[in-house]
Amino acid sequence: MSRPVPARRSLLVKLLATSLLIAVCSIAATAWLAVQLTKQAVTQEQSRTLSADTDIYDALIEYAATHDSWAGAQAKVARLADLTGARIALTTPGRRPIAGFPADALDAAAVSDVPTATVDPLFLDPGIARNTGGRIDARAVGPYRLTEDERRSLRRDASSYVDCLRSFHAAAEIVDTPSGRPVVRRLSAAPPAATRCDRLDRGFTPVGSERKPLAALNRLVRSCAGDDFSLTPLFDVRYSGAPDSDREQQVDNCVGESRRAQLRPYVAPPALLFVTGRAMPAPSVDLSPGNQLRIAGTTGIVLVLAVIATVVVGRRLVRPLRALTEAARQPVDRQGAVPVTTHDEIGHLATAFNDLSARREALEQQRQDMVNDIAHELRTPLTNIRTWLETARDGAVDLGPEVLDLLVEESILLHHVVDDLRDIAAADAGSLRIHREHAYIHDLLSGRPGVELTADPDLMAYVDPVRMRQMVGNLVSNALRHTPPGGRVTIDAGVTAGRLTIRVTDTGSGIAPADLPRIFDRFWRADSSRSRATGGSGLGLPIARRLARAHGGDITVTSTPGAGSTFTIDVPA
């Protein structure tokens, strides 16, 4: 019986999996496209909202950095509300109104739990601010704002510095800081010879308006972190030695705290910002030409993938069926094996077809061999009988006792061949009957001339005594036939672990290793000349094995060429 096809190899499962795959791909593609379009719409709207909030926050930070109070902030807030369409309100940290537009914006701020941001140029909000470098807004310059004369003087020096760098093919540009100080920023690497231009760089030298507040800032920082450093007008720290990371962190913290303490009188106090009332429109799919192209492209890709999957799976399923059809249409004598390329139901069908073809070829060959062997086995005794009878009819010989004995012997031989063929046919058809009964094994094996028997006289087994005697007799006849004069044939029997074992051993010519696999084939004899004197009918050993198997056991053989053979019967006792 063939094993069932595993579910993972089943043709039905493959078809179902293919259908599910196409459906899943279609659903996934549709969902992906919908999600992408919706995400794009939502992201765009959120970006617009966040950008508007950032613009409002940045504008108010600029106001706070350049004013020491919120006294004139109402006009600024109203202008921002008109530009963005949002309700904007400013309150103190204690929720006291500062400015708002439209009029109900302050009411909404009063009941709101979470402000949009805290407006403080000395502590920028990293969640909404565009640039949080140092967390102090660069536009909060306080006492460091330069006069016009100081700006012009520094710009002349910066221009000379840039011209010097350019003479060495080094690119640079002048950037104005919120305090009015121009800063030279290099855009490319300069050769070593360009170091002579550094004498023109006044970026680390304070000028008139900067000297007093910078000196005060240095005192504040040194009181906090020591005096192994100094600050430049750009608030960079220049150390006298090589500090470690902990020291740098300590100094940076002190610089930040000191700058805030110095700048606090020059900026507006912290305020809470509330941006409310702007409704986000419901996201919608924009069926613009670009999106229509994306929808058409995705649909086309899904369709192409579905067609490809269907064609590939269909070809894989049809290919082995076509091979089976072509093989089945061939003439019987030209039918060959078909390749088994899958392990599903079609693969099992191809395997069964190949097995059927192989069995048919084997049976056909066996039938031809049997017909030839039967014809050969019957021809010899029939020829002998016919020859003697024709000779006697012609008067060339008298039908005396010797001739009659010879004719009787040939007829007995014919009878034995017919009996053997009948037993083989019954075994092949499964109709070989075994009639078991308790029997003494010693009695079944005794009475054979020229054979030594070793068996317990009281040994009993539940076997068919007639078939057991026939089985052992075939083995003994074969052993005697191949044992020369002076040799020995022995039989020993015993029961071990509920199994009866009978060994027939001879000291004859033995069996070649190449012949052992065929020793139980019907009509096979080691002597290729097929002489009856040396080979018998060729049916004794096959019949013996079938009788052993009918008892639920088997016969095995071991042999050493030139030393003899041992046939072992092993059946349930």
HELIX and SHEET records of a PDB file:
HELIX    1   1 ALA A    7  ARG A    9  5                                   3    
HELIX    2   2 LEU A   11  THR A   66  1                                  56    
HELIX    3   3 ALA A   73  THR A   84  1                                  12    
HELIX    4   4 ALA A  105  VAL A  111  1                                   7    
HELIX    5   5 GLY A  133  ARG A  135  5                                   3    
HELIX    6   6 GLY A  142  TYR A  144  5                                   3    
HELIX    7   7 GLU A  148  SER A  167  1                                  20    
HELIX    8   8 PRO A  192  LEU A  200  5                                   9    
HELIX    9   9 GLY A  208  ALA A  225  1                                  18    
HELIX   10  10 SER A  245  LEU A  263  1                                  19    
HELIX   11  11 ARG A  264  TYR A  266  5                                   3    
HELIX   12  12 PRO A  289  ARG A  329  1                                  41    
HELIX   13  13 VAL A  332  ARG A  334  5                                   3    
HELIX   14  14 GLU A  345  ARG A  393  1                                  49    
HELIX   15  15 PRO A  401  ALA A  429  1                                  29    
HELIX   16  16 ILE A  441  LEU A  445  1                                   5    
HELIX   17  17 PRO A  465  ARG A  481  1                                  17    
HELIX   18  18 PRO A  513  ARG A  518  5                                   6    
HELIX   19  19 ARG A  532  GLY A  535  1                                   4    
HELIX   20  20 GLY A  540  ALA A  550  1                                  11    
SHEET    1   A 4 PRO A  97  PHE A 101  0                                        
SHEET    2   A 4 ARG A  87  THR A  91 -1                                        
SHEET    3   A 4 ALA A 271  THR A 276 -1                                        
SHEET    4   A 4 ALA A 117  VAL A 119 -1                                        
SHEET    1   B 2 ALA A 172  ASP A 176  0                                        
SHEET    2   B 2 PRO A 182  ARG A 186 -1                                        
SHEET    1   C 2 PHE A 229  LEU A 231  0                                        
SHEET    2   C 2 VAL A 237  TYR A 239 -1                                        
SHEET    1   D 2 GLU A 437  TYR A 440  0                                        
SHEET    2   D 2 MET A 460  VAL A 463 -1                                        
SHEET    1   E 5 GLU A 452  THR A 454  0                                        
SHEET    2   E 5 VAL A 489  THR A 496  1                                        
SHEET    3   E 5 ARG A 499  ASP A 506 -1                                        
SHEET    4   E 5 GLY A 564  PRO A 572 -1                                        
SHEET    5   E 5 ASP A 554  THR A 560 -1                                        
END                                                                             
